[in-house]
Amino acid sequence: MATAEQIKALLKSHADRDDQRFYAIALQVAAQEARQGHHKLASEIKALVEKSQQAANVGPTAAKPIPLVQQPKGDLKGLLELTHSPVRSGELVLTREVRERLERVLLEQRQKDRLAQFGLFPRRKLLFTGPPGTGKTMSAAVLANELKLPLYTIVLDNLITRFMGETAAKLRLIFDHIKQTRAVYLFDEFDAIGTQRGVQNDVGEIRRVLNSFLLFVEQGTSESIIVAATNHPELLDKAIYRRFDDIIQFEKPGKDEIRQLIENRLALFNTDTLVWDRLTAAAEGLSSADVTRACEDAAKEAVLYHETRITTALIIKAIERRHMKKRN
Ligand SMILES: Nc1ncnc2c1ncn2[C@@H]1O[C@H](COP(=O)(O)OP(=O)(O)OP(=O)(O)O)[C@@H](O)[C@H]1O
């Protein structure tokens, strides 16, 4: 059996997100069991560690650690923002289809060298569409985290307004960076530049930015991953769609996903007595972000007034507040 010290060390490495140490301790426990003649248990632990390392890509064949990168300086300051958000894929709650699509991107990226031997390239230009708060930004962070790459967000407001007239030149700077520094690059609220070229009130400048963007994306041969995210896919110019390697449609959570979101967010509470049918019905129509926030509200109320006991009624009250907020 693992000693209390080993369990403490496992918990500490988990809290510190130190995967290497976590696995090293688990293997120590396996070795100890083997020494005591518990060979079956030892090989089960070892197999679990290997499987988990493969999934997390932290084993001996893992990708390189995230290089030390700094916030962009000079002309790029204000256009590109280095975002630190170590989100793990386990925190994301997605439909099976969206999860599979993201895993496919990760698989191709992790095996890019093998693909290259056959003249093939991994998916790297992705369009994420879907309502606000459904996990588009979070998924870009998960891609970066899982691939041990930095995540840069392109600040479109600054690109389009501050540099009126010189946006194409600024875009070139961004794409130079994309070429030089392998990372995940998130163009959030992409519809700001991806708007249909013919629509009313179209500003000439935006059209030029869009044309430049399409050209850079088309010509780009970098190893970086470009993620464009939008809540308004219907506004996007049709020409945009074929420039992407994959278009992933995020949805509001269904009953299964709502339950998973609640369980994840309230993992520190006893949820045995919750009435799931009532909760999932009440939360229908909310985004994943709203469900998460409602859980946080309910959790705070439980901690402050009910001594860590969380009830169905408390969560439903918080969910209804979210619905009301949306209507107002
Ligand atoms: N699919 C999800 N799984 C788990 N948590 C989620 C999910 N979607 C959203 N959340 C929660 O909501 C927060 C905001 O989500 P996120 O920024 O990823 O949404 P988005 O789709 O990018 O929204 P927007 O279009 O408004 O930028 C996350 O930080 C997380 O707490």
Ligand as a Chemical Component Dictionary entry (heavy atoms), coordinates in Angstrom:
data_LIG
# 
_chem_comp.id                   LIG 
_chem_comp.type                 NON-POLYMER 
_chem_comp.pdbx_formal_charge   0 
_chem_comp.three_letter_code    LIG 
# 
loop_
_chem_comp_atom.comp_id 
_chem_comp_atom.atom_id 
_chem_comp_atom.alt_atom_id 
_chem_comp_atom.type_symbol 
_chem_comp_atom.charge 
_chem_comp_atom.model_Cartn_x 
_chem_comp_atom.model_Cartn_y 
_chem_comp_atom.model_Cartn_z 
_chem_comp_atom.pdbx_ordinal 
LIG N1  N1  N 0 -17.213 23.608 -22.770 1  
LIG C1  C1  C 0 -16.887 24.076 -21.551 2  
LIG N2  N2  N 0 -16.465 23.242 -20.586 3  
LIG C2  C2  C 0 -16.157 23.714 -19.356 4  
LIG N3  N3  N 0 -16.240 25.010 -19.014 5  
LIG C3  C3  C 0 -16.655 25.891 -19.936 6  
LIG C4  C4  C 0 -16.997 25.462 -21.256 7  
LIG N4  N4  N 0 -17.369 26.535 -21.966 8  
LIG C5  C5  C 0 -17.257 27.594 -21.155 9  
LIG N5  N5  N 0 -16.832 27.228 -19.943 10 
LIG C6  C6  C 0 -16.600 28.141 -18.800 11 
LIG O1  O1  O 0 -16.917 29.460 -19.229 12 
LIG C7  C7  C 0 -15.743 30.292 -19.317 13 
LIG C8  C8  C 0 -15.782 31.105 -20.599 14 
LIG O2  O2  O 0 -15.729 30.213 -21.709 15 
LIG P1  P1  P 0 -14.984 30.557 -23.083 16 
LIG O3  O3  O 0 -14.327 31.901 -22.952 17 
LIG O4  O4  O 0 -14.123 29.423 -23.481 18 
LIG O5  O5  O 0 -16.213 30.658 -24.056 19 
LIG P2  P2  P 0 -16.223 31.163 -25.584 20 
LIG O6  O6  O 0 -17.016 30.163 -26.328 21 
LIG O7  O7  O 0 -14.839 31.443 -26.040 22 
LIG O8  O8  O 0 -17.044 32.499 -25.407 23 
LIG P3  P3  P 0 -16.968 33.852 -26.276 24 
LIG O9  O9  O 0 -17.492 33.493 -27.626 25 
LIG O10 O10 O 0 -17.889 34.782 -25.530 26 
LIG O11 O11 O 0 -15.527 34.306 -26.281 27 
LIG C9  C9  C 0 -14.575 29.322 -19.239 28 
LIG O12 O12 O 0 -13.448 29.914 -18.673 29 
LIG C10 C10 C 0 -15.130 28.198 -18.380 30 
LIG O13 O13 O 0 -15.096 28.542 -17.019 31 
# 
loop_
_chem_comp_bond.comp_id 
_chem_comp_bond.atom_id_1 
_chem_comp_bond.atom_id_2 
_chem_comp_bond.value_order 
_chem_comp_bond.pdbx_ordinal 
LIG N1  C1  SING 1  
LIG C1  N2  SING 2  
LIG C1  C4  DOUB 3  
LIG N2  C2  DOUB 4  
LIG C2  N3  SING 5  
LIG N3  C3  DOUB 6  
LIG C3  C4  SING 7  
LIG C3  N5  SING 8  
LIG C4  N4  SING 9  
LIG N4  C5  DOUB 10 
LIG C5  N5  SING 11 
LIG N5  C6  SING 12 
LIG C6  O1  SING 13 
LIG C6  C10 SING 14 
LIG O1  C7  SING 15 
LIG C7  C8  SING 16 
LIG C7  C9  SING 17 
LIG C8  O2  SING 18 
LIG O2  P1  SING 19 
LIG P1  O3  DOUB 20 
LIG P1  O4  SING 21 
LIG P1  O5  SING 22 
LIG O5  P2  SING 23 
LIG P2  O6  DOUB 24 
LIG P2  O7  SING 25 
LIG P2  O8  SING 26 
LIG O8  P3  SING 27 
LIG P3  O9  DOUB 28 
LIG P3  O10 SING 29 
LIG P3  O11 SING 30 
LIG C9  O12 SING 31 
LIG C9  C10 SING 32 
LIG C10 O13 SING 33 
# 
